[in-house]
Structures are given as structure tokens and as C-alpha cells.
Amino acid sequence: MGTRDDEYDYLFKEKNGLSFIETSALDSTNVEAAFQTILTEIYRIVSQKQMSDRRENDMSPSNNVVPIHVPPTTENKPKVQCCQNI
């Protein structure tokens, strides 16, 4: 069963959007897991930021579409087949 300090730590972490992993340098408990968690979170945040920046500055055809309206032609010229004058 957790102590009151554990409950306070959990509530403080949740309220402030922080990560909390209890570690021990004495016997290396959770040290590697803490580093992996921190690096994973940093990678996730940086990746999301890069994806967001790309969407905002994306000038690729899929994001830069301008509709073109071409009115129908109403001329009654006879149709000429291609390469007829050669």
C-alpha cells in the first residue's frame, strides 16, 4: 500500500503533466527504464512538432489545390483530325 507521500507525488505529477519514475542509483533500480522513458517522450514531442510544422508549411499539390473553372466552348467549328496537313 502506498504512502501519503506517494499519493501526493502522483497527484502533483498528474496535475503538472510530469513523468515520475522512482529510481535508485544504489542498486540501479529503474535507471535504464527512466532513461528510455525520457528519450521516448522527447522523440514523440519532437516528431509531433516536426509533423505539425510540415503541415503548416506544406506546399505540395495535395495541400495547394486551386480549382480551375473552364467554360465550355460554344464554337461550331468542324473538328480536324490530327496531322491531316502532313
C-alpha positions as CSV (number, residue, x, y, z in Angstrom):
1,M,0.0,0.0,0.0
2,G,1.4,3.4,-0.9
3,T,2.2,6.1,1.5
4,R,0.7,9.6,1.7
5,D,3.9,11.0,0.0
6,D,3.4,8.5,-2.9
7,E,-0.2,9.8,-3.4
8,Y,1.0,13.4,-3.2
9,D,3.7,12.7,-5.8
10,Y,1.2,11.0,-8.1
11,L,-1.3,13.9,-7.8
12,F,1.5,16.5,-8.3
13,K,2.7,14.7,-11.4
14,E,-0.7,14.4,-12.9
15,K,-1.6,18.0,-12.2
16,N,1.5,19.3,-13.8
17,G,1.8,16.9,-16.7
18,L,5.1,15.4,-15.5
19,S,6.6,12.0,-15.7
20,F,7.7,10.2,-12.5
21,I,9.8,7.1,-12.2
22,E,11.3,6.1,-8.9
23,T,14.9,5.1,-9.4
24,S,17.8,4.0,-7.2
25,A,21.4,4.8,-8.1
26,L,22.5,2.5,-5.3
27,D,21.3,-0.7,-6.9
28,S,20.4,0.7,-10.4
29,T,16.7,0.1,-10.0
30,N,14.7,1.6,-12.9
31,V,17.6,3.7,-14.1
32,E,17.6,2.3,-17.6
33,A,13.8,2.4,-17.8
34,A,13.9,6.1,-16.7
35,F,16.3,7.0,-19.5
36,Q,14.3,5.0,-22.1
37,T,11.1,6.7,-21.0
38,I,12.6,10.2,-21.2
39,L,14.2,9.6,-24.6
40,T,10.9,8.1,-25.9
41,E,8.9,11.1,-24.7
42,I,11.5,13.6,-26.2
43,Y,11.3,11.7,-29.5
44,R,7.5,11.8,-29.5
45,I,7.4,15.5,-28.8
46,V,10.0,16.4,-31.4
47,S,8.3,14.2,-34.0
48,Q,4.9,15.7,-33.4
49,K,6.4,19.2,-33.7
50,Q,8.1,18.4,-37.0
51,M,4.9,16.9,-38.4
52,S,2.9,19.9,-37.3
53,D,5.5,22.3,-38.9
54,R,5.4,20.3,-42.2
55,R,1.6,20.5,-42.4
56,E,1.6,24.3,-41.9
57,N,4.3,24.9,-44.5
58,D,3.4,22.1,-46.9
59,M,3.1,23.5,-50.5
60,S,2.7,20.0,-52.1
61,P,0.0,19.6,-54.7
62,S,-2.3,17.9,-52.2
63,N,-2.3,20.9,-49.9
64,N,-2.1,23.6,-52.5
65,V,-5.1,22.9,-54.7
66,V,-6.8,25.7,-56.6
67,P,-9.9,24.8,-58.6
68,I,-9.9,25.8,-62.2
69,H,-13.2,26.5,-64.0
70,V,-13.1,26.2,-67.8
71,P,-16.3,27.3,-69.5
72,P,-17.5,25.0,-72.3
73,T,-16.7,26.1,-75.8
74,T,-19.6,27.1,-77.9
75,E,-17.9,27.5,-81.3
76,N,-19.3,25.3,-84.1
77,K,-16.0,24.8,-86.0
78,P,-15.6,21.4,-87.7
79,K,-13.2,19.1,-86.0
80,V,-10.0,18.5,-87.7
81,Q,-8.1,15.3,-87.3
82,C,-4.5,15.5,-86.0
83,C,-1.7,15.6,-88.5
84,Q,-4.0,16.0,-91.5
85,N,-1.8,18.6,-93.2
86,I,1.4,16.4,-93.3
